[in-house]
Amino acid sequence: MAEPTHPQTPDDTIGARDLTAWHTRFGRWLVSVFTALARTVRPAAGRVVDWSAAHLAFVIFAVVSLGLMALLVEGVEQVYESLTERDGLAGLDQPVLDAMVAQRTPGLDSAVTTFTDLGGAVGMPIIAAVCAIAIALWRRSWTPVVLTLIAAAGSVTMTVVGKDMVDRARPPAALAVPPLEVSPSFPSGHTLNATVLITMIVYLLLIETTATWQRVLAVTVGTAFVVLMGLSRVYLGHHWLTDVVAGWLIGLAWALAVITAHRLWLTLRDRGDRGDRGDRGEPAETAEGYERGGSGTSSDPTTVTP
């Protein structure tokens, strides 16, 4: 790979934090389990795609996580029904909506509608795509785009599945600010998708940034965007509070699953997959060979070579 024309930051650290270092017993167990699974599956998978153990571990973990997320969505549905029956958190839905309605003014309604459109089916994909592509061009690797696409695919899947499973009615049209929406209310798709995609973009930015103030700014702006996106849905009367809370929780869980899958991939890649490649006489992969201008061989087939 040719030397980059701009300063390059390591892709496996956030500040002083090494993303390939697993400090908990569970984390180390996770690495060992998926390393073993990837290396077990690799001989059979090699007949279809010649992927390293790092890539296979990423795919296996992502698929398993998506399955677990489907169970989580079902669990959230059951919790929601329980809360509705017992008048728990769901009991806050109407009072919170009434409080939001009391704060409305024509000017604020217009401003909040403009903001909430950023998290819609058009606005949010554009924001995520622009950010992911910009980071990919800077790093000269398609990895940020791939991670964002995987995160988005899972997010949309869980939104659709959740709405179909619960089929909850939206707040009364009389309390909503037009334009009205007709899809089921639970969970809030705007909130869930914004949580997933913004969390992923912030994660990718944290890897790229070198100054503490830049990381603090990225986290602050990202958190504010996600929180305000959820609250905007309640303010406009398009969702109940519990719809938004579910969107935050499910979205954050899925984003963290994708981030963990990426860390798992980084860990196996930096270990070189020597055990996988040695039996075929191929050179071992090294951490230095990936987007750092080192002499090792990159394990990322999506890296763009100028």
SVG drawing of the C-alpha trace seen along z (x, -y; Angstrom):
<svg xmlns="http://www.w3.org/2000/svg" viewBox="-58 -31 66 59">
<polyline fill="none" stroke="black" stroke-width="0.4" points="0.0,0.0 1.3,-3.4 2.1,-5.9 -1.0,-8.0 -0.8,-11.6 -2.2,-12.7 -1.5,-11.8 -2.9,-8.4 -4.2,-7.3 -4.3,-3.7 -7.6,-2.1 -7.5,0.0 -7.3,-2.7 -9.4,-5.4 -7.0,-7.8 -4.9,-5.6 -7.6,-2.8 -6.5,0.3 -9.6,1.7 -7.9,5.1 -7.3,5.4 -10.1,7.1 -9.9,6.3 -12.8,8.4 -13.0,12.2 -16.1,12.2 -14.4,10.2 -11.5,12.7 -13.9,15.6 -15.8,14.0 -12.6,13.7 -11.5,17.3 -15.0,18.7 -15.4,16.8 -11.7,17.4 -12.3,21.1 -15.6,20.9 -14.1,19.0 -11.2,21.4 -13.5,24.4 -15.8,23.0 -12.9,21.7 -12.1,24.9 -15.7,25.3 -16.1,21.6 -13.0,21.6 -14.8,23.4 -17.0,20.4 -15.0,17.4 -11.4,17.2 -11.8,15.2 -9.5,15.0 -10.6,16.1 -11.0,12.4 -13.6,11.9 -15.4,15.1 -15.5,14.2 -17.0,10.8 -19.7,12.4 -20.5,15.1 -20.7,12.6 -22.9,10.2 -25.3,13.0 -25.6,14.3 -26.0,10.8 -28.8,10.1 -30.6,13.2 -30.2,12.2 -31.5,8.7 -34.7,10.3 -35.2,12.0 -34.5,8.6 -37.2,7.0 -39.6,9.7 -38.6,9.2 -39.2,5.5 -42.6,6.2 -43.4,8.4 -42.1,5.8 -44.2,3.1 -47.3,5.3 -46.5,5.9 -46.0,2.2 -49.3,1.3 -51.2,3.8 -49.7,2.6 -49.8,-1.1 -46.0,-1.4 -43.8,-3.3 -46.6,-3.3 -48.6,-5.3 -46.3,-8.2 -47.1,-8.2 -50.2,-10.4 -49.0,-12.9 -45.7,-13.4 -47.5,-13.9 -49.9,-16.4 -46.9,-18.3 -45.3,-18.4 -48.5,-19.6 -48.7,-22.4 -45.2,-23.7 -46.1,-24.0 -46.0,-27.2 -46.2,-27.5 -42.5,-28.5 -41.3,-25.7 -43.5,-23.2 -41.9,-24.2 -38.4,-24.0 -38.9,-20.6 -40.5,-19.2 -37.5,-20.3 -35.2,-18.6 -37.1,-15.4 -37.0,-15.1 -33.2,-14.6 -33.9,-11.3 -36.4,-10.1 -36.2,-7.7 -34.4,-10.2 -32.4,-12.5 -30.8,-9.8 -29.4,-7.7 -27.9,-10.8 -26.3,-11.9 -24.9,-8.5 -23.7,-7.9 -21.9,-11.3 -20.1,-10.8 -19.2,-7.1 -17.9,-7.9 -15.9,-10.9 -14.2,-8.7 -13.6,-5.9 -12.0,-8.4 -9.8,-9.8 -8.7,-6.3 -8.6,-4.9 -10.6,-1.8 -14.2,-0.7 -14.4,0.6 -16.4,-2.5 -18.9,-2.1 -19.3,1.6 -19.8,1.2 -22.4,-1.6 -24.3,0.5 -24.4,3.5 -25.6,1.3 -28.3,-0.3 -29.5,3.1 -30.0,4.5 -31.6,1.2 -34.2,1.3 -34.9,5.0 -35.5,4.5 -37.7,1.5 -39.9,3.4 -40.0,6.5 -40.8,4.5 -43.7,2.6 -45.2,5.8 -44.9,7.7 -46.4,5.0 -48.7,3.1 -49.3,0.3 -51.5,-2.6 -49.9,-6.0 -51.2,-8.9 -54.5,-10.5 -54.3,-12.4 -55.9,-15.4 -52.7,-15.7 -50.2,-15.3 -48.5,-17.9 -49.0,-17.2 -47.9,-15.5 -49.4,-12.5 -47.8,-9.0 -49.7,-5.8 -47.2,-3.0 -47.4,-1.3 -46.0,-3.3 -43.8,-0.9 -40.8,-1.3 -40.0,-4.7 -38.1,-4.1 -36.7,-7.7 -35.2,-7.1 -33.9,-3.6 -32.3,-4.3 -30.8,-7.6 -29.4,-5.8 -27.7,-3.1 -26.3,-5.2 -25.2,-8.2 -23.5,-5.8 -21.6,-4.1 -20.5,-7.5 -19.4,-8.7 -17.5,-5.4 -15.7,-5.8 -14.9,-9.5 -13.4,-8.5 -11.0,-6.2 -10.0,-9.0 -9.7,-11.8 -6.4,-12.5 -7.4,-15.3 -9.5,-14.8 -11.6,-17.8 -12.5,-16.4 -13.7,-13.1 -15.7,-15.0 -17.3,-17.1 -18.2,-14.1 -19.8,-12.2 -21.6,-15.4 -23.1,-16.3 -24.0,-12.6 -25.7,-12.1 -27.6,-15.4 -28.8,-14.5 -30.1,-11.1 -31.8,-12.4 -33.4,-15.3 -34.5,-13.1 -36.4,-10.9 -38.0,-13.8 -39.0,-15.4 -41.1,-12.4 -43.0,-12.8 -43.3,-16.6 -44.9,-16.2 -47.3,-13.6 -46.0,-11.0 -44.9,-8.6 -45.5,-7.7 -42.7,-8.0 -42.3,-4.2 -41.9,-4.0 -38.9,-6.3 -37.4,-4.6 -37.6,-1.3 -35.9,-2.9 -33.0,-4.1 -32.5,-0.8 -32.8,1.5 -30.7,-0.9 -27.9,-1.2 -27.8,2.6 -27.5,3.2 -24.8,0.5 -22.8,1.9 -23.1,5.4 -21.7,4.1 -18.9,2.3 -18.0,5.5 -17.9,7.4 -15.5,4.8 -13.3,5.0 -13.3,8.8 -12.3,8.5 -9.5,6.0 -8.2,8.4 -8.0,11.4 -6.5,9.4 -3.8,8.0 -2.9,11.4 -2.1,12.3 -4.2,15.4 -0.9,17.3 -2.6,20.5 -5.0,20.2 -2.5,19.2 0.5,21.2 -0.9,24.5 -1.3,23.0 2.1,21.4 0.6,17.9 2.2,14.9 0.9,14.1 -1.0,10.9 0.3,8.2 -1.2,5.2 1.4,3.0 0.4,4.0 -3.1,2.5 -3.4,-1.2 -0.3,-2.1 2.2,-2.1 4.0,1.0 5.4,3.9 2.9,6.6 0.1,7.9 -3.3,6.3 -6.2,8.7 -8.8,6.2 -9.7,7.0 -11.7,3.7 -8.7,1.5 -8.4,-1.0 -4.9,-1.1 -4.2,-4.3"/>
</svg>
